[in-house]
Amino acid sequence: MTEQVGENTRCNEKAGSSICEVLLILGAKWAFLVLEELLKGPQRFNQLQRNVAIVKTQSLTDTLRHLEKNGLVLRKVFPTVPVTVEYSLTEKGTDFQAALKEMDKWVQKWGNQAQVSEAEDARQTT
C-alpha cells in the first residue's frame, strides 16, 4: 500500500491529469480483471473468486473494496444464513465497458508486437 500512497501523491501533484485520475480510480492491481468479470453480471464473492482464480482472496477483497469506494462496484448483502454477498457494477462501472473494448482493440492490434520483437532480437543475437 505504501507504493499506492506514493503514486497518489505524484498524481495529486499533477492535478488535472485525466490519466492520473483514471489510475487513482482503477489503480488497484486486479481492477480491470474484476470489472471485466462483473460485466458478465452480478456475482457472489466465491463465484467471482473462482472466475478470477489468478487473484488471491485478500487481493480480490481489497480490489472489490477499492472499486466500491470509487463507485464502480455495488456490494449487496442479503440477510440469509450464512450471509450472502453479491457484487455488481454500478452505472459508472458498466460505463467502463467502452474503455475495456477499446483496450481490447489496442491489444488485438499491438499486443503481440512486443513478443515478435523479442523473438527477432533473440534470433539476431544467436
N, C-alpha and C positions, 0 to 999 in steps of 0.2 A: 504494500500500500504506500510505502514511502515514495516509490517511483511515481505513482499516480499523483501524489501531492506536489512533487516537483514539476511534473508536466502541467498540472493545473495552474501552478504559479506562473510558468512560462506562458501559458495560453492567456492568463489574465493580464500579463504584461502587454500582450498583443491584442488588446481589446478591439473588438470589431472584426476580428478574423473569423470568417464563417467556417473555415476548416477547423480551427481551434474549438469553436462552438460544437461542431459535429463530434469531434474527438472527446469533448467533455461529456456529451450525452451518450455516445456509443463506444467510448473508450474501453469499456470492460472487455477483457481478452476474448470471451466467447460470445459477446453480444450479437454479432452477425449470425452466428450459427443458431442461437436460440431464437432470434427473430425469424429467421428463415423457417425454422421448425414450427413456430407458432402461427405462421401464415397458413399452415395447413388446417388450423382450427384449434379451439381450446383443448388443453391437455392437463391432466393431473401431473403432479411432480414426478411420480415414479415412471409414468408413461414417457414424459419428456426426458427423463434421465436415460431410459432405455434407448430412445430415439437419437440422443446425442451422447452415446456411450463413451466417446472420447473425453468428455468433460467429467472431472471428478465431482462428487457430491457437493463438497464445500464450495467449489468454484461455480457450480451451477446455482447454488443458493445465493452466493454473492452477486452473480450476474443478474439473476432474477430480481434481487433487491435493488440493484443499481438501475435496472430498466424500469422497475416500478416507481422508484423515486423520481425518475426523469419523465414519467408519464407515458411510457411506451407499452407497458405491460400492466394488466389488471389482475390482481390476486383476489380470488373469491373463495371464502371459507364457508363450507356447508356444515351445519350442526348435526353431523352424523357421529356414530361411534364405530370406529375411530373417526376423528375429524377428517373431512375430505377437503383438499385444497385444489383449486383449478386455476390455471393461468391462461390468459387470453390476451390478445392485442387490443389496445385502445385504438381509437381513430388515428391518433398520432402514430402509433406503431404500425398500423395497417398501411398508412400513407407511405411508409418507408419501403414498401414493396417496389415502387417505381425505381427507387435508387438501387435496390438489390438487382433488379432486372438490368439496369444499365451497367452495373458492375459485372454481371454475368456476361453481357455482350463484350465488355472490355477483355475479360479473361478468355473468352472464345477467340477473340482476335489476337491477343498478345500473350496469353498465359504460357504457352509452350515455347515461346521465343527464347526465354532465358535458358531452358533446358537444351534447346537446339544449339545456342551459342556455347554453352558449357561443353557439349559433345564435340563441337567443331574445334574448340580450344584444346580439348584432350587429344583429338586426332592430330593436331598440328604439333603438339609437344612430344609425340611418340615417334 
